[in-house]
Amino acid sequence: MAQIQVEGLTKTFQIAKRRAGMLGALAGVVRREHRELVALDAITFEIGQGELIGYVGPNGAGKSTTIKILSGILVPDAGHCEVLGFVPWRERRRYVAAIGVVFGQRTQLWWDLPVVESFDLLRSIYHVDDASYRRTLDEMVSLLDLEPLLDTPVRQLSLGQRMRCDLAASLLHEPSLLFLDEPTIGLDAPSKLAVRDFVKRLNRDRGVTVILTTHDMDDIETLCERVMVIGDGRILQDGSLADLRERVSPERRLIVDLEDPEVTLDAPGARVISREGPRWELAFDPRVVSPAQLITQVASRHAVRDLFVENPPIEEVITEIYDHGGLAS
């Protein structure tokens, strides 16, 4: 059964036109002209319980507008939206008690309070009983390694520490649905790994549905079983990473390190993507030449130090979808 049902969701904004010079300033006193920006253009999709969805798109594509409508912050102009049985913007007080939201560039914690006091305030806001609060808090502290941070004022936390605390804060009332907007933005590598591991376990072990918006394609590759690509307010593609790759191109990559950096690589059935010293990157279609055949050909012609086969970077797949408006289904 779908936890989220969206049908024909539309949202437009009125943007004031800029006028140049003194004439523009004087005209602005009399009247202000606007242009219409279509943020969402009748999008439709469903998300089931326990899914971990990557929601990706370039800046201005409509990602944040979608999340703000789904979390009850914005009201759409048209269309139907039901989340966990609620219409988010109509029943917001009851609805927010069932969801968690984390915005990577904002915090829901109180800047000058110790972390644990922010948690206590959120417990009161969400009316969480003491036993449930203590059980959930202990679990979050253990999973996210928060014990050393509990008595630290939020303003003294590093970005990675604050993100871990914000994740815990969003889950103190045990929501069944979690919105994550750029949760790893600006984090160092260890912090990114910690956040990704926690999100994966949260989804797997507790069955929490997660919608992740991010520009970090490693987040998508690591976490998401399903990816929705949005551009110009429209859903361009919706499917697994394997599906998206297949729709864009079946090509795979062979990376070869030769013993002799002066040799020109001979690889029938493949084309050269790049070369840097002894390292060659080749693209090939496995329907034409299999990975095993290509590796055999290369190894029989050259002294090879190392080689491996991989998929094209997910960034290239997503960019191709943007550039071609969704490609053919």
C-alpha positions as CSV (number, residue, x, y, z in Angstrom):
1,M,0.0,0.0,0.0
2,A,1.3,3.5,-0.9
3,Q,2.4,5.7,2.0
4,I,2.6,8.7,-0.4
5,Q,0.2,9.3,-3.3
6,V,0.7,12.3,-5.6
7,E,-1.4,13.0,-8.6
8,G,-1.2,16.0,-10.9
9,L,0.6,18.1,-8.3
10,T,1.2,21.7,-9.6
11,K,2.8,24.7,-8.1
12,T,3.7,28.1,-9.6
13,F,5.3,31.1,-8.2
14,Q,5.0,34.8,-9.1
15,I,8.5,36.3,-9.6
16,A,9.0,40.0,-9.7
17,K,10.7,41.3,-12.8
18,R,13.8,43.4,-12.3
19,R,14.0,46.8,-14.0
20,A,17.3,48.5,-14.7
21,G,18.2,52.1,-13.9
22,M,16.2,55.0,-12.6
23,L,13.4,54.4,-15.0
24,G,12.9,50.9,-13.6
25,A,13.0,52.3,-10.0
26,L,10.3,54.9,-10.9
27,A,8.2,52.4,-12.7
28,G,8.4,50.1,-9.7
29,V,6.7,52.8,-7.5
30,V,3.7,52.7,-9.8
31,R,3.4,49.0,-10.6
32,R,5.5,45.9,-10.4
33,E,5.5,43.3,-13.2
34,H,5.7,39.6,-12.5
35,R,6.5,36.5,-14.4
36,E,5.2,33.1,-13.7
37,L,7.6,30.3,-12.7
38,V,6.2,26.7,-12.9
39,A,8.0,24.9,-10.1
40,L,5.9,21.7,-10.4
41,D,4.1,20.7,-13.6
42,A,1.4,18.1,-12.8
43,I,3.7,15.5,-11.3
44,T,2.4,12.1,-10.4
45,F,4.0,9.3,-8.4
46,E,3.5,6.8,-5.5
47,I,5.9,5.7,-2.8
48,G,5.3,2.5,-0.8
49,Q,6.1,1.8,2.9
50,G,9.8,1.0,3.6
51,E,11.1,2.4,0.3
52,L,14.4,4.4,0.2
53,I,14.0,6.9,-2.7
54,G,16.5,9.1,-4.2
55,Y,14.9,12.3,-5.5
56,V,17.4,14.1,-7.7
57,G,17.5,17.0,-10.2
58,P,19.5,20.2,-10.9
59,N,18.9,23.4,-9.0
60,G,15.5,24.8,-9.7
61,A,14.1,21.5,-10.9
62,G,11.4,21.3,-8.3
63,K,12.9,19.0,-5.6
64,S,12.6,21.4,-2.7
65,T,9.1,22.5,-3.7
66,T,8.0,18.9,-3.8
67,I,9.4,18.2,-0.3
68,K,7.9,21.3,1.1
69,I,4.5,20.3,-0.2
70,L,4.9,16.8,1.1
71,S,6.0,18.0,4.5
72,G,3.0,20.5,4.7
73,I,5.0,23.7,4.4
74,L,3.6,24.7,1.0
75,V,0.2,24.5,-0.5
76,P,0.0,23.4,-4.2
77,D,-2.1,25.2,-6.8
78,A,-3.6,22.0,-8.1
79,G,-3.5,18.3,-7.8
80,H,-4.0,15.7,-5.1
81,C,-1.5,14.7,-2.4
82,E,-2.0,12.2,0.5
83,V,0.8,11.2,2.9
84,L,0.2,8.6,5.6
85,G,-3.5,9.2,5.2
86,F,-3.2,13.0,5.7
87,V,-3.4,15.9,3.3
88,P,-0.2,17.5,4.7
89,W,-1.1,21.2,4.5
90,R,-4.7,20.7,5.8
91,E,-3.9,18.5,8.8
92,R,-0.4,19.8,9.6
93,R,-0.4,19.6,13.4
94,R,-1.4,15.9,13.5
95,Y,0.6,15.1,10.3
96,V,4.0,16.4,11.5
97,A,3.9,14.1,14.5
98,A,4.2,11.2,12.0
99,I,7.1,12.5,9.9
100,G,10.7,13.5,10.4
101,V,12.5,16.2,8.4
102,V,16.2,17.0,8.2
103,F,17.5,19.9,6.1
104,G,21.2,19.7,5.7
105,Q,21.8,23.5,5.8
106,R,19.4,24.2,8.7
107,T,19.1,22.8,12.2
108,Q,16.0,22.1,14.4
109,L,18.2,22.3,17.5
110,W,18.6,25.4,19.7
111,W,21.9,27.1,19.0
112,D,22.9,28.0,22.5
113,L,21.5,25.0,24.4
114,P,23.3,21.7,25.0
115,V,22.2,19.0,22.6
116,V,20.4,17.0,25.3
117,E,18.3,20.0,26.3
118,S,17.2,20.5,22.6
119,F,16.2,16.9,22.6
120,D,14.2,17.4,25.8
121,L,12.4,20.4,24.3
122,L,11.5,18.4,21.2
123,R,10.2,15.6,23.4
124,S,7.8,18.1,25.0
125,I,6.8,19.6,21.6
126,Y,5.9,16.2,20.2
127,H,4.3,15.0,23.5
128,V,6.5,11.9,23.6
129,D,6.0,9.9,26.9
130,D,9.0,9.5,29.1
131,A,9.5,5.7,28.5
132,S,9.3,6.0,24.8
133,Y,11.6,9.0,24.8
134,R,14.2,7.4,26.9
135,R,14.2,4.2,24.8
136,T,14.5,6.1,21.5
137,L,17.1,8.5,22.8
138,D,19.3,5.7,24.2
139,E,19.0,3.9,20.8
140,M,19.9,7.1,18.8
141,V,22.8,7.9,21.2
142,S,24.2,4.4,20.7
143,L,23.7,4.2,16.9
144,L,25.0,7.7,16.2
145,D,27.7,7.8,18.9
146,L,26.3,10.9,20.5
147,E,27.3,10.4,24.2
148,P,30.3,12.8,24.1
149,L,28.1,15.5,22.5
150,L,25.0,15.6,24.7
151,D,26.3,18.3,27.0
152,T,27.9,20.4,24.3
153,P,26.1,23.6,23.1
154,V,24.9,23.1,19.5
155,R,26.9,26.2,18.3
156,Q,30.1,24.4,19.3
157,L,29.5,21.2,17.2
158,S,31.2,20.5,13.9
159,L,29.0,20.2,10.9
160,G,29.2,16.4,10.9
161,Q,28.4,16.3,14.7
162,R,25.4,18.6,14.2
163,M,24.1,16.5,11.4
164,R,24.2,13.3,13.5
165,C,22.4,15.2,16.3
166,D,19.8,16.5,13.8
167,L,19.2,13.0,12.6
168,A,18.5,11.9,16.2
169,A,16.3,14.9,16.8
170,S,14.1,14.0,13.8
171,L,13.5,10.5,15.1
172,L,12.8,11.1,18.8
173,H,9.0,10.8,18.1
174,E,9.5,7.6,16.1
175,P,8.2,8.8,12.7
176,S,7.4,6.2,10.0
177,L,8.5,8.6,7.2
178,L,11.8,10.6,7.0
179,F,12.6,13.5,4.5
180,L,16.3,14.1,4.1
181,D,17.3,17.2,2.2
182,E,21.0,17.3,1.4
183,P,22.0,15.4,4.6
184,T,25.7,15.0,3.7
185,I,26.3,18.5,2.2
186,G,29.6,19.9,3.4
187,L,30.5,16.8,5.5
188,D,33.9,15.2,5.5
189,A,34.3,11.6,4.3
190,P,34.0,9.9,7.7
191,S,30.9,11.9,8.6
192,K,29.3,11.1,5.2
193,L,30.0,7.4,5.8
194,A,28.5,7.5,9.3
195,V,25.3,9.3,8.0
196,R,24.9,6.9,5.1
197,D,25.3,3.8,7.3
198,F,22.8,5.1,9.8
199,V,20.2,5.9,7.1
200,K,20.6,2.5,5.6
201,R,20.2,0.7,8.9
202,L,17.2,2.9,9.8
203,N,15.5,1.9,6.6
204,R,16.4,-1.8,6.8
205,D,16.0,-2.5,10.5
206,R,13.1,-0.2,11.4
207,G,11.3,0.0,8.0
208,V,11.3,3.8,8.0
209,T,10.4,5.2,4.5
210,V,13.2,7.6,3.4
211,I,13.0,10.3,0.7
212,L,16.5,11.6,0.0
213,T,17.2,14.7,-2.0
214,T,20.9,15.3,-2.8
215,H,23.4,16.5,-5.3
216,D,25.9,13.9,-4.0
217,M,25.6,11.0,-6.4
218,D,27.6,8.7,-4.0
219,D,24.6,9.1,-1.6
220,I,22.3,7.8,-4.4
221,E,24.6,5.0,-5.4
222,T,25.2,3.8,-1.9
223,L,21.6,4.1,-0.5
224,C,18.8,4.2,-3.0
225,E,17.0,1.3,-4.5
226,R,14.8,3.6,-6.6
227,V,15.6,7.0,-8.1
228,M,13.2,9.7,-9.3
229,V,14.7,12.3,-11.6
230,I,13.0,15.7,-11.8
231,G,13.7,18.5,-14.3
232,D,11.8,21.7,-15.1
233,G,9.1,20.6,-12.7
234,R,8.4,17.2,-14.4
235,I,9.3,13.7,-13.4
236,L,11.8,12.7,-16.2
237,Q,12.6,9.1,-15.0
238,D,11.5,6.8,-12.2
239,G,13.2,3.4,-11.6
240,S,16.1,1.6,-10.2
241,L,19.7,2.7,-11.0
242,A,20.0,-0.3,-13.3
243,D,16.9,0.7,-15.2
244,L,18.1,4.3,-15.5
245,R,21.5,3.1,-16.8
246,E,19.9,0.8,-19.3
247,R,17.6,3.5,-20.6
248,V,20.5,6.0,-21.0
249,S,23.0,3.5,-22.5
250,P,24.0,-0.2,-21.9
251,E,27.7,0.8,-22.1
252,R,30.1,-0.2,-19.4
253,R,33.7,0.8,-18.8
254,L,37.0,-1.1,-18.8
255,I,39.9,0.6,-16.9
256,V,43.3,-0.8,-17.9
257,D,46.7,0.0,-16.4
258,L,49.4,-1.1,-18.9
259,E,53.0,-2.0,-17.9
260,D,54.4,0.2,-20.7
261,P,53.0,3.8,-20.7
262,E,54.2,4.4,-24.3
263,V,52.2,1.6,-25.8
264,T,49.0,2.4,-27.8
265,L,46.2,0.2,-26.5
266,D,44.6,-2.1,-29.1
267,A,41.0,-3.1,-28.0
268,P,38.6,-4.1,-30.9
269,G,35.0,-3.5,-30.0
270,A,35.7,-0.7,-27.5
271,R,36.3,3.0,-27.8
272,V,38.7,5.2,-25.8
273,I,37.2,7.6,-23.3
274,S,40.4,8.9,-21.8
275,R,44.1,8.2,-21.4
276,E,46.4,9.3,-18.6
277,G,49.9,7.8,-18.8
278,P,49.6,4.0,-18.7
279,R,45.9,4.1,-17.6
280,W,43.2,3.8,-20.3
281,E,39.5,4.1,-19.9
282,L,37.4,2.3,-22.5
283,A,33.7,2.2,-23.2
284,F,32.1,-0.9,-24.6
285,D,28.6,-2.4,-25.2
286,P,28.4,-5.8,-23.5
287,R,25.8,-6.8,-26.1
288,V,28.5,-6.5,-28.8
289,V,31.6,-7.7,-26.9
290,S,31.3,-9.3,-23.4
291,P,33.6,-8.1,-20.6
292,A,35.4,-11.5,-20.6
293,Q,36.0,-11.3,-24.4
294,L,37.3,-7.7,-24.1
295,I,39.6,-8.5,-21.2
296,T,41.0,-11.6,-23.1
297,Q,41.7,-9.5,-26.2
298,V,43.5,-6.8,-24.2
299,A,45.5,-9.2,-22.1
300,S,46.6,-11.2,-25.2
301,R,47.9,-8.0,-26.9
302,H,49.5,-6.1,-24.0
303,A,51.4,-6.5,-20.7
304,V,48.7,-5.5,-18.2
305,R,49.4,-4.3,-14.7
306,D,45.8,-4.1,-13.6
307,L,42.3,-3.8,-15.0
308,F,38.7,-3.7,-13.8
309,V,35.2,-3.3,-15.2
310,E,32.7,-0.7,-13.9
311,N,29.4,1.0,-14.7
312,P,29.6,4.6,-16.0
313,P,29.5,7.2,-13.1
314,I,25.9,7.9,-12.0
315,E,26.6,11.6,-12.6
316,E,26.9,10.9,-16.3
317,V,23.6,8.9,-16.3
318,I,21.7,11.6,-14.5
319,T,23.2,14.4,-16.7
320,E,22.2,12.5,-19.8
321,I,18.7,12.3,-18.6
322,Y,18.6,16.1,-17.8
323,D,20.1,17.0,-21.2
324,H,17.6,14.9,-23.1
325,G,14.5,15.7,-21.1
326,G,14.0,12.2,-19.8
327,L,14.9,10.2,-22.8
328,A,12.5,7.7,-24.4
329,S,10.7,5.3,-22.1
